[in-house]
Amino acid sequence: MPGSAIAVSSKVQVERITNGNIIIAVGRKLAGGSLIYHKFTTGSHPGDILLGPNNLSDIAVINMDGASKYYVRNGAFLAKGPRVTVHVSRVYGMGALNAFANCVTGRGILAISNYGAIHRLVLNSGDIYLVNAKNLIAWNSQTNPIVASSLISPSSIARNRLVKNMRERLSKMSSSFLDTYRSSPSIKPTLDNIKRISVKTRKLVFGGPEFLQLSGPGDFYLSTRIEPVLGGLKLFTSPSIEEIVAANPEPWSPSNSSSQQYPPYIPTMSYAIVSDKGEVTLMKLAKGQTL
C-alpha cells in the first residue's frame, strides 16, 4: 500500500517492496504511481492495521470477486489484499494528465481514497451516465468510459445566428487593417493552423470534452471535490505558529496609569454604564471613589 499507516498491532511486520522489479517500479513512478509500497504481514498471528490517506480524503472499500476488473486513477489507490494484483495500464480518452491508471484484478479487498467524499453509483444493464472526468476516480471495466458529446446541442439556426452576430461585432471593433490582415490568402492558413493546434493541445493536456459516458452494467466511484493543483503552496504561504507568536515574548509589567494617554473625550478616571438599549454613558469617578 502507498498510504499512511496510523497504527499497527505488535505482531505486524512491515516491509518495503517495489511490487515488481526496479524497471516496473520506475515506470510506475513516471506514470504517476508510487515507487515503493509497504507490505504488512503477521504470519500465523492475527493483527490490525489502521490506515489513513495522506490528504483530506475519504476512504472506500471495494470487494474484488476475482472476475471483475477495476481501474483506479493515479493517486486514489490506498491499499489492497495479498491476492489482489495492481499494475499501471494505459487509459484512452481522458487527456494526457490522466493517460495512465491502476488496473486492479484478483480476489480480496481494495481500498481507495480521494480528496473529498466518495460515492458509489451502480448501473443496471442499459443504464447510461454522464460523469465529469475530473471526479471519476474508479470504475468497473464493463462500464467502458468513452468521450461524451456536448450536453447541450444548440440548433443550427441558433448557431448560425450566434456566429453571425459575433462576426458583426468583431468587424465593427476591428480596424480595416486587421480585417485585411486576417483575410489575407498568405496569412489566413497559418492562423487556422495555429488555432487548430492550440485546440488539440488543450484537449490532449487537460482532457477532451468535460464529460465521459459510462454504460451499465457495472459500478463506478465519484469524488465530490477536486483537489486544488496549487494546494501544496499553502505550506509555504500559511504562517507557522512561530511566525504568529513571538519566540521571545516581552515579560509582562504593570502599566503606569498616570502616564497612560486617553482620548480627549474620555475623562482620565472614568467608567462606562451600558443600558439595556445599548446606550453607553461615560461617568467620571467622584473624588476618593475607586473602581
Wavefront OBJ file of the C-alpha trace (Angstrom):
o trace
v 0.000 0.000 0.000
v 1.236 3.564 -0.692
v -0.888 5.168 2.050
v 0.000 6.025 5.624
v -0.244 3.567 8.491
v -1.578 5.357 11.563
v -1.080 2.421 13.924
v -0.350 -1.316 13.827
v -0.567 -4.093 16.395
v 2.606 -5.523 17.889
v 2.519 -8.735 15.810
v 2.523 -6.917 12.451
v 5.747 -6.808 10.440
v 6.428 -4.062 7.888
v 8.463 -4.496 4.718
v 9.190 -2.118 1.841
v 8.756 -3.585 -1.639
v 8.704 -2.343 -5.231
v 5.837 -4.681 -6.250
v 7.894 -5.900 -9.206
v 11.391 -5.281 -10.487
v 13.008 -1.854 -10.350
v 12.215 -1.114 -14.013
v 8.493 -1.673 -13.406
v 8.652 0.456 -10.254
v 10.371 3.338 -12.058
v 7.859 3.143 -14.918
v 5.022 3.192 -12.406
v 6.522 6.269 -10.756
v 6.900 8.069 -14.085
v 3.255 7.285 -14.844
v 2.162 8.979 -11.620
v 2.102 5.983 -9.265
v 4.170 5.047 -6.220
v 7.735 3.804 -6.365
v 7.734 1.964 -3.025
v 4.923 0.032 -1.353
v 4.646 -1.061 2.281
v 3.838 -4.718 2.840
v 2.295 -5.728 6.184
v 2.386 -9.367 7.283
v 1.545 -11.180 10.527
v 2.380 -14.808 9.816
v 0.133 -17.064 11.887
v -0.893 -14.331 14.322
v -3.843 -12.015 13.663
v -3.169 -8.301 13.638
v -4.666 -4.911 12.942
v -3.583 -2.007 10.745
v -5.105 1.462 10.895
v -4.704 3.274 7.587
v -5.169 6.904 6.689
v -4.777 8.841 3.432
v -2.101 11.466 3.011
v -4.529 14.366 2.496
v -8.099 15.379 3.382
v -9.630 12.339 1.738
v -12.423 9.854 2.150
v -11.881 6.073 2.005
v -13.962 3.493 0.130
v -13.547 -0.297 0.101
v -14.152 -2.444 -2.996
v -14.663 -6.191 -2.592
v -12.942 -7.791 -5.575
v -14.702 -11.017 -6.631
v -11.916 -12.397 -8.824
v -13.837 -11.904 -12.077
v -14.163 -8.119 -12.253
v -11.529 -5.652 -13.358
v -11.347 -2.136 -11.963
v -9.396 0.924 -12.979
v -8.267 3.310 -10.247
v -6.958 6.749 -11.064
v -3.394 7.513 -10.009
v -3.289 8.933 -6.516
v -6.523 7.191 -5.464
v -5.074 3.735 -4.709
v -4.618 3.245 -0.951
v -4.248 -0.463 -0.104
v -5.016 -3.998 -1.290
v -5.156 -7.567 -0.071
v -2.443 -10.155 -0.849
v -4.452 -11.827 -3.649
v -5.220 -8.564 -5.459
v -2.934 -7.531 -8.330
v -2.289 -3.922 -9.318
v -0.376 -2.704 -12.358
v -0.273 0.538 -14.333
v -2.294 0.498 -17.554
v -2.823 2.948 -20.411
v -6.173 4.778 -20.432
v -7.516 6.484 -23.547
v -9.873 9.414 -23.903
v -9.163 11.138 -20.566
v -6.363 13.504 -21.566
v -2.604 13.292 -21.203
v -2.716 14.109 -17.478
v -4.908 11.021 -16.871
v -3.366 8.814 -19.527
v -2.441 6.079 -17.024
v -4.429 4.369 -14.270
v -4.048 1.412 -11.922
v -5.582 -1.772 -13.333
v -6.778 -3.965 -10.451
v -7.697 -7.663 -10.693
v -7.939 -10.635 -8.336
v -9.938 -11.516 -5.253
v -9.841 -9.626 -1.974
v -10.067 -6.142 -0.526
v -9.189 -2.972 -2.429
v -9.152 0.383 -0.603
v -9.240 3.691 -2.469
v -9.109 7.280 -1.244
v -9.534 10.681 -2.793
v -9.876 14.332 -1.857
v -13.428 14.925 -0.605
v -16.220 12.392 -0.148
v -16.556 9.260 -2.300
v -19.879 7.997 -3.676
v -20.543 4.668 -5.423
v -23.050 4.507 -8.279
v -24.332 1.214 -9.688
v -25.632 0.996 -13.260
v -28.027 -1.675 -14.442
v -27.920 -3.112 -17.926
v -28.838 -0.400 -20.416
v -28.246 2.495 -17.999
v -26.074 5.359 -19.228
v -24.462 8.005 -17.047
v -22.514 11.135 -17.933
v -19.676 11.775 -15.492
v -17.199 14.593 -15.115
v -13.806 13.086 -15.927
v -12.148 15.032 -13.105
v -14.449 13.451 -10.492
v -14.205 9.854 -11.729
v -11.694 8.017 -9.523
v -12.506 4.305 -10.024
v -14.673 2.319 -12.394
v -15.512 -1.217 -13.429
v -14.069 -2.064 -16.828
v -17.546 -3.123 -18.032
v -18.752 0.494 -17.820
v -16.386 1.319 -20.711
v -15.968 5.114 -20.291
v -15.986 6.951 -23.607
v -15.931 10.618 -24.503
v -19.467 12.015 -24.381
v -20.910 14.583 -26.713
v -21.903 18.017 -25.509
v -24.758 18.065 -23.002
v -26.431 20.963 -24.799
v -26.594 20.821 -28.598
v -27.792 24.153 -29.983
v -29.750 24.133 -33.219
v -28.048 25.063 -36.469
v -30.179 28.206 -36.734
v -29.144 29.416 -33.279
v -25.516 28.548 -34.004
v -25.502 30.402 -37.311
v -27.187 33.396 -35.720
v -24.623 33.422 -32.926
v -21.717 33.217 -35.358
v -23.230 35.975 -37.486
v -23.662 38.279 -34.503
v -20.127 37.619 -33.339
v -18.736 38.375 -36.778
v -20.666 41.625 -36.962
v -19.386 42.746 -33.585
v -15.830 41.775 -34.389
v -15.968 43.564 -37.721
v -17.145 46.746 -36.021
v -14.442 46.574 -33.386
v -11.627 45.670 -35.755
v -9.963 48.137 -37.995
v -9.787 47.720 -41.734
v -6.105 46.906 -41.434
v -6.741 43.937 -39.143
v -9.557 42.674 -41.347
v -7.304 42.788 -44.368
v -4.523 41.097 -42.427
v -6.734 38.250 -41.212
v -8.298 37.586 -44.599
v -5.004 37.654 -46.456
v -4.533 34.455 -48.504
v -0.981 34.116 -47.211
v -1.796 34.689 -43.520
v -5.192 33.034 -43.024
v -3.978 29.404 -43.442
v -1.262 29.995 -40.847
v -3.734 31.423 -38.343
v -6.106 28.500 -38.919
v -3.303 26.002 -38.305
v -2.280 27.739 -35.084
v -5.865 27.691 -33.839
v -6.284 24.015 -34.736
v -3.033 23.049 -32.983
v -3.950 25.027 -29.851
v -7.339 23.303 -29.601
v -5.781 19.846 -29.986
v -3.091 20.664 -27.420
v -5.665 21.865 -24.891
v -7.738 18.697 -25.313
v -4.644 16.499 -25.087
v -3.322 18.052 -21.881
v -6.499 18.902 -19.980
v -8.765 16.215 -21.414
v -11.290 16.422 -24.172
v -14.939 17.192 -23.507
v -15.944 17.721 -19.903
v -17.963 14.516 -19.516
v -17.431 10.805 -20.042
v -20.210 8.359 -20.850
v -20.410 5.186 -18.750
v -22.750 2.316 -19.615
v -24.149 -0.459 -17.427
v -23.960 -2.986 -16.059
v -21.232 -2.016 -13.624
v -20.349 0.402 -10.861
v -18.037 3.384 -10.510
v -16.860 5.763 -7.800
v -17.040 9.553 -7.819
v -15.381 12.166 -5.640
v -17.373 15.205 -4.585
v -14.372 17.534 -4.750
v -11.382 18.182 -6.978
v -8.085 18.683 -5.208
v -6.553 22.117 -5.943
v -3.477 21.867 -8.132
v -1.666 24.541 -6.103
v -2.907 23.311 -2.737
v 0.617 22.410 -1.684
v 1.647 26.057 -1.837
v -0.325 26.628 1.371
v 2.598 25.052 3.205
v 4.753 27.940 2.058
v 2.200 30.746 2.257
v 0.467 29.930 5.557
v 2.184 31.388 8.634
v 3.538 28.961 11.195
v 2.970 29.179 14.931
v 6.489 30.563 15.338
v 5.615 33.414 12.986
v 2.349 34.189 14.762
v 3.704 34.003 18.335
v 6.957 35.753 19.142
v 9.800 33.395 20.027
v 10.907 35.598 22.946
v 7.829 37.450 24.214
v 8.369 40.520 26.322
v 7.724 39.947 30.033
v 4.568 41.496 31.433
v 4.928 44.598 33.501
v 2.186 46.681 35.146
v 1.459 49.874 33.281
v 1.663 53.291 34.861
v -1.886 54.667 34.756
v -0.680 58.206 35.286
v 1.333 58.146 32.074
v -1.378 56.448 30.018
v -2.936 58.683 27.398
v -6.710 58.705 26.850
v -8.718 60.326 24.051
v -9.744 63.886 24.944
v -13.432 62.967 25.120
v -12.838 60.356 27.847
v -12.158 61.543 31.403
v -8.894 60.335 32.883
v -10.610 58.326 35.641
v -13.997 57.158 34.407
v -16.216 54.169 33.906
v -18.942 53.270 31.401
v -22.577 52.373 32.017
v -24.309 50.360 29.270
v -28.118 50.444 29.259
v -30.458 47.695 28.082
v -30.850 49.546 24.767
v -27.114 49.541 24.169
v -26.517 53.187 25.069
v -23.112 53.884 26.623
v -22.627 56.659 29.192
v -19.177 57.646 30.486
v -19.186 58.501 34.175
v -16.381 60.327 35.956
v -15.252 58.975 39.276
v -16.055 61.104 42.238
v -13.259 62.315 44.428
v -11.997 59.456 46.547
v -14.065 56.873 44.598
v -12.329 53.780 43.233
v -13.457 51.002 40.924
l 1 2 3 4 5 6 7 8 9 10 11 12 13 14 15 16 17 18 19 20 21 22 23 24 25 26 27 28 29 30 31 32 33 34 35 36 37 38 39 40 41 42 43 44 45 46 47 48 49 50 51 52 53 54 55 56 57 58 59 60 61 62 63 64 65 66 67 68 69 70 71 72 73 74 75 76 77 78 79 80 81 82 83 84 85 86 87 88 89 90 91 92 93 94 95 96 97 98 99 100 101 102 103 104 105 106 107 108 109 110 111 112 113 114 115 116 117 118 119 120 121 122 123 124 125 126 127 128 129 130 131 132 133 134 135 136 137 138 139 140 141 142 143 144 145 146 147 148 149 150 151 152 153 154 155 156 157 158 159 160 161 162 163 164 165 166 167 168 169 170 171 172 173 174 175 176 177 178 179 180 181 182 183 184 185 186 187 188 189 190 191 192 193 194 195 196 197 198 199 200 201 202 203 204 205 206 207 208 209 210 211 212 213 214 215 216 217 218 219 220 221 222 223 224 225 226 227 228 229 230 231 232 233 234 235 236 237 238 239 240 241 242 243 244 245 246 247 248 249 250 251 252 253 254 255 256 257 258 259 260 261 262 263 264 265 266 267 268 269 270 271 272 273 274 275 276 277 278 279 280 281 282 283 284 285 286 287 288 289 290 291
